[in-house]
């Protein structure tokens, strides 16, 4: 994802942070999301510093680490739960913007993902018909006609998860200043 974002920024002729700002954040009114890095350093405003949760790994605080510009699209974005809820609302069709068509295209299945972790609790009684697929930046999990579109991420003591059931127009956003997995969240979206 880092290389793809970097390539898109070169093609557009603007830095990746500006490309995301112009094409997504401004369109969706996500004013607490962005990249707090330039090509050489982390540059947090005083307002952001006062709101930034401290990352944790193994119960110990860690500092935010610099991500090289070429891979910043894969892990340098910062956001808030409120901003990610705006993004979620756009993805499940609750708000309508000029980006709706593009957003919906990212949900289209590109290929199967057979090695994906199961959405379902493993047991000898589970006869799941589930399958996993890859969209554009999303994983799409299906089971008996139920679809969940989801993405998790994490870097240096921070984790995130966003997932939704497009049919029910229901979803969840989770942010944690820790390193963890959100398998339990994917299971709850199926309910």
C-alpha positions as a Markdown table, in Angstrom:
| # | Residue | x | y | z |
|---|---|---|---|---|
| 1 | Unk | 0.0 | 0.0 | 0.0 |
| 2 | Unk | 2.9 | 2.3 | 0.7 |
| 3 | Unk | 4.3 | 1.9 | -2.8 |
| 4 | Unk | 0.9 | 2.3 | -4.4 |
| 5 | Unk | 0.2 | 5.5 | -2.5 |
| 6 | Unk | 3.6 | 6.9 | -3.3 |
| 7 | Unk | 3.1 | 6.1 | -7.0 |
| 8 | Unk | -0.3 | 7.7 | -7.0 |
| 9 | Unk | 1.2 | 10.9 | -5.5 |
| 10 | Unk | 3.9 | 11.0 | -8.2 |
| 11 | Unk | 1.3 | 10.5 | -10.9 |
| 12 | Unk | -0.8 | 13.3 | -9.4 |
| 13 | Unk | 2.2 | 15.6 | -9.0 |
| 14 | Unk | 1.5 | 16.3 | -5.3 |
| 15 | Unk | 2.7 | 14.8 | -2.0 |
| 16 | Unk | 0.7 | 11.9 | -0.8 |
| 17 | Unk | -0.5 | 13.9 | 2.3 |
| 18 | Unk | -1.9 | 16.6 | 0.0 |
| 19 | Unk | -3.5 | 14.0 | -2.4 |
| 20 | Unk | -5.3 | 12.3 | 0.6 |
| 21 | Unk | -6.3 | 15.8 | 1.9 |
| 22 | Unk | -7.8 | 16.9 | -1.4 |
| 23 | Unk | -9.4 | 13.7 | -2.6 |
| 24 | Unk | -10.7 | 12.2 | 0.6 |
| 25 | Unk | -10.4 | 14.2 | 3.8 |
| 26 | Unk | -11.8 | 17.5 | 2.5 |
| 27 | Unk | -14.6 | 15.7 | 0.7 |
| 28 | Unk | -15.7 | 13.8 | 3.8 |
| 29 | Unk | -15.0 | 16.6 | 6.3 |
| 30 | Unk | -12.4 | 14.6 | 8.1 |
| 31 | Unk | -10.5 | 17.5 | 9.7 |
| 32 | Unk | -8.7 | 15.5 | 12.4 |
| 33 | Unk | -7.0 | 13.1 | 10.0 |
| 34 | Unk | -3.7 | 13.4 | 8.1 |
| 35 | Unk | -0.1 | 12.6 | 8.0 |
| 36 | Unk | 2.1 | 14.2 | 10.6 |
| 37 | Unk | 5.3 | 13.6 | 8.7 |
| 38 | Unk | 7.1 | 15.3 | 5.9 |
| 39 | Unk | 10.0 | 13.8 | 4.0 |
| 40 | Unk | 12.5 | 14.1 | 6.9 |
| 41 | Unk | 10.7 | 14.4 | 10.2 |
| 42 | Unk | 7.5 | 14.0 | 12.3 |
| 43 | Unk | 5.8 | 17.4 | 12.6 |
| 44 | Unk | 3.0 | 17.4 | 15.1 |
| 45 | Unk | 1.1 | 20.6 | 15.8 |
| 46 | Unk | 0.6 | 21.6 | 19.4 |
| 47 | Unk | -3.1 | 20.8 | 19.0 |
| 48 | Unk | -2.4 | 17.3 | 17.7 |
| 49 | Unk | 0.3 | 16.7 | 20.4 |
| 50 | Unk | -2.2 | 17.4 | 23.1 |
| 51 | Unk | -4.7 | 14.9 | 21.7 |
| 52 | Unk | -2.3 | 12.1 | 20.6 |
| 53 | Unk | -2.5 | 8.9 | 22.6 |
| 54 | Unk | 0.8 | 7.4 | 23.6 |
| 55 | Unk | 1.5 | 4.1 | 21.9 |
| 56 | Unk | 2.1 | 0.9 | 23.8 |
| 57 | Unk | 3.9 | -2.4 | 23.1 |
| 58 | Unk | 3.9 | -5.1 | 25.7 |
| 59 | Unk | 2.6 | -2.6 | 28.3 |
| 60 | Unk | 5.4 | -0.1 | 27.8 |
| 61 | Unk | 5.0 | 3.3 | 26.2 |
| 62 | Unk | 6.7 | 3.8 | 22.8 |
| 63 | Unk | 7.4 | 6.9 | 20.8 |
| 64 | Unk | 5.9 | 7.6 | 17.4 |
| 65 | Unk | 8.5 | 6.5 | 14.9 |
| 66 | Unk | 9.3 | 8.2 | 11.6 |
| 67 | Unk | 8.1 | 6.4 | 8.5 |
| 68 | Unk | 10.0 | 7.0 | 5.3 |
| 69 | Unk | 8.1 | 9.1 | 2.7 |
| 70 | Unk | 7.9 | 6.3 | 0.1 |
| 71 | Unk | 5.9 | 4.0 | 2.5 |
| 72 | Unk | 4.0 | 6.7 | 4.5 |
| 73 | Unk | 0.8 | 5.6 | 2.7 |
| 74 | Unk | 1.1 | 2.3 | 4.5 |
| 75 | Unk | 1.3 | 3.6 | 8.0 |
| 76 | Unk | 1.7 | 7.3 | 8.6 |
| 77 | Unk | -1.9 | 8.4 | 8.7 |
| 78 | Unk | -3.3 | 9.5 | 12.1 |
| 79 | Unk | -7.0 | 9.9 | 12.8 |
| 80 | Unk | -9.7 | 10.0 | 15.4 |
| 81 | Unk | -12.7 | 7.7 | 16.0 |
| 82 | Unk | -15.0 | 10.5 | 15.0 |
| 83 | Unk | -13.3 | 11.1 | 11.6 |
| 84 | Unk | -13.2 | 7.3 | 10.9 |
| 85 | Unk | -16.9 | 7.2 | 11.6 |
| 86 | Unk | -17.3 | 9.8 | 8.8 |
| 87 | Unk | -15.3 | 7.5 | 6.6 |
| 88 | Unk | -17.4 | 4.5 | 7.7 |
| 89 | Unk | -20.6 | 6.4 | 7.0 |
| 90 | Unk | -19.5 | 7.2 | 3.5 |
| 91 | Unk | -18.5 | 3.5 | 2.9 |
| 92 | Unk | -21.9 | 2.2 | 4.0 |
| 93 | Unk | -23.9 | 4.8 | 2.1 |
| 94 | Unk | -25.1 | 6.9 | 5.0 |
| 95 | Unk | -23.6 | 10.1 | 3.6 |
| 96 | Unk | -23.3 | 11.1 | 0.0 |
| 97 | Unk | -20.4 | 12.9 | -1.5 |
| 98 | Unk | -18.6 | 13.3 | -4.8 |
| 99 | Unk | -16.4 | 10.4 | -3.8 |
| 100 | Unk | -19.3 | 7.8 | -3.4 |
| 101 | Unk | -18.7 | 6.1 | -6.8 |
| 102 | Unk | -15.0 | 5.7 | -6.1 |
| 103 | Unk | -15.6 | 4.5 | -2.6 |
| 104 | Unk | -18.0 | 1.8 | -3.8 |
| 105 | Unk | -15.5 | 0.6 | -6.4 |
| 106 | Unk | -13.0 | -0.2 | -3.6 |
| 107 | Unk | -15.5 | -2.7 | -2.2 |
| 108 | Unk | -15.5 | -4.8 | -5.4 |
| 109 | Unk | -13.8 | -8.2 | -5.1 |
| 110 | Unk | -10.5 | -8.4 | -7.0 |
| 111 | Unk | -9.5 | -11.9 | -6.1 |
| 112 | Unk | -9.9 | -14.7 | -3.5 |
| 113 | Unk | -7.8 | -14.6 | -0.4 |
| 114 | Unk | -7.7 | -18.3 | 0.7 |
| 115 | Unk | -5.1 | -17.8 | 3.5 |
| 116 | Unk | -7.1 | -15.2 | 5.3 |
| 117 | Unk | -7.8 | -15.7 | 9.0 |
| 118 | Unk | -11.2 | -17.1 | 9.6 |
| 119 | Unk | -14.0 | -14.8 | 10.7 |
| 120 | Unk | -15.5 | -17.6 | 12.7 |
| 121 | Unk | -14.5 | -19.3 | 15.9 |
| 122 | Unk | -12.8 | -22.5 | 14.9 |
| 123 | Unk | -14.4 | -25.7 | 16.3 |
| 124 | Unk | -15.0 | -29.1 | 15.0 |
| 125 | Unk | -18.7 | -28.3 | 14.8 |
| 126 | Unk | -18.2 | -25.2 | 12.6 |
| 127 | Unk | -19.2 | -26.2 | 9.0 |
| 128 | Unk | -18.6 | -22.6 | 7.8 |
| 129 | Unk | -19.1 | -21.8 | 4.2 |
| 130 | Unk | -17.1 | -18.7 | 4.6 |
| 131 | Unk | -14.7 | -17.3 | 2.1 |
| 132 | Unk | -12.3 | -14.3 | 2.0 |
| 133 | Unk | -11.5 | -12.0 | -0.8 |
| 134 | Unk | -9.5 | -8.9 | -1.5 |
| 135 | Unk | -10.9 | -5.6 | -2.7 |
| 136 | Unk | -9.0 | -2.4 | -3.2 |
| 137 | Unk | -7.5 | -1.8 | 0.3 |
| 138 | Unk | -10.3 | -3.9 | 1.9 |
| 139 | Unk | -10.8 | -7.5 | 2.9 |
| 140 | Unk | -14.2 | -8.9 | 2.1 |
| 141 | Unk | -15.4 | -11.9 | 4.2 |
| 142 | Unk | -18.5 | -13.8 | 3.3 |
| 143 | Unk | -20.4 | -16.6 | 5.1 |
| 144 | Unk | -23.9 | -17.9 | 4.2 |
| 145 | Unk | -24.7 | -14.7 | 2.3 |
| 146 | Unk | -23.5 | -12.3 | 4.9 |
| 147 | Unk | -20.7 | -9.9 | 3.8 |
| 148 | Unk | -18.3 | -8.0 | 6.0 |
| 149 | Unk | -15.9 | -5.5 | 4.5 |
| 150 | Unk | -13.0 | -4.8 | 6.9 |
| 151 | Unk | -9.5 | -3.5 | 7.3 |
| 152 | Unk | -7.1 | -3.5 | 10.3 |
| 153 | Unk | -3.9 | -1.7 | 10.7 |
| 154 | Unk | -1.2 | -0.9 | 13.1 |
| 155 | Unk | 2.2 | 0.6 | 13.6 |
| 156 | Unk | 4.6 | 1.1 | 16.5 |
| 157 | Unk | 2.2 | 0.7 | 19.4 |
| 158 | Unk | -1.1 | 1.7 | 17.7 |
| 159 | Unk | -3.8 | -0.5 | 16.2 |
| 160 | Unk | -7.0 | 0.2 | 14.3 |
| 161 | Unk | -9.9 | -1.6 | 12.8 |
| 162 | Unk | -12.8 | -0.5 | 10.6 |
| 163 | Unk | -15.4 | -3.0 | 9.4 |
| 164 | Unk | -19.0 | -3.0 | 8.2 |
| 165 | Unk | -21.8 | -5.1 | 6.9 |
| 166 | Unk | -23.0 | -3.1 | 3.8 |
| 167 | Unk | -26.4 | -4.9 | 3.7 |
| 168 | Unk | -27.3 | -3.9 | 7.3 |
| 169 | Unk | -25.5 | -0.5 | 7.0 |
| 170 | Unk | -23.8 | -1.3 | 10.3 |
| 171 | Unk | -20.2 | -1.1 | 11.2 |
| 172 | Unk | -17.6 | -0.5 | 13.9 |
| 173 | Unk | -14.4 | 1.6 | 14.3 |
| 174 | Unk | -11.9 | 0.7 | 16.9 |
| 175 | Unk | -8.6 | 2.5 | 17.8 |
| 176 | Unk | -6.2 | 1.3 | 20.4 |
| 177 | Unk | -2.9 | 2.8 | 21.6 |
| 178 | Unk | -1.6 | -0.8 | 21.8 |
| 179 | Unk | -0.6 | -3.6 | 19.5 |
| 180 | Unk | -3.5 | -6.1 | 19.2 |
| 181 | Unk | -5.7 | -8.0 | 16.8 |
| 182 | Unk | -9.4 | -7.4 | 16.3 |
| 183 | Unk | -10.7 | -10.8 | 15.3 |
| 184 | Unk | -13.5 | -10.5 | 17.9 |
| 185 | Unk | -14.8 | -7.3 | 16.2 |
| 186 | Unk | -15.2 | -9.1 | 12.8 |
| 187 | Unk | -17.2 | -11.8 | 14.6 |
| 188 | Unk | -19.6 | -9.2 | 16.1 |
| 189 | Unk | -20.3 | -7.5 | 12.8 |
| 190 | Unk | -21.7 | -10.8 | 11.5 |
| 191 | Unk | -24.4 | -10.8 | 14.2 |
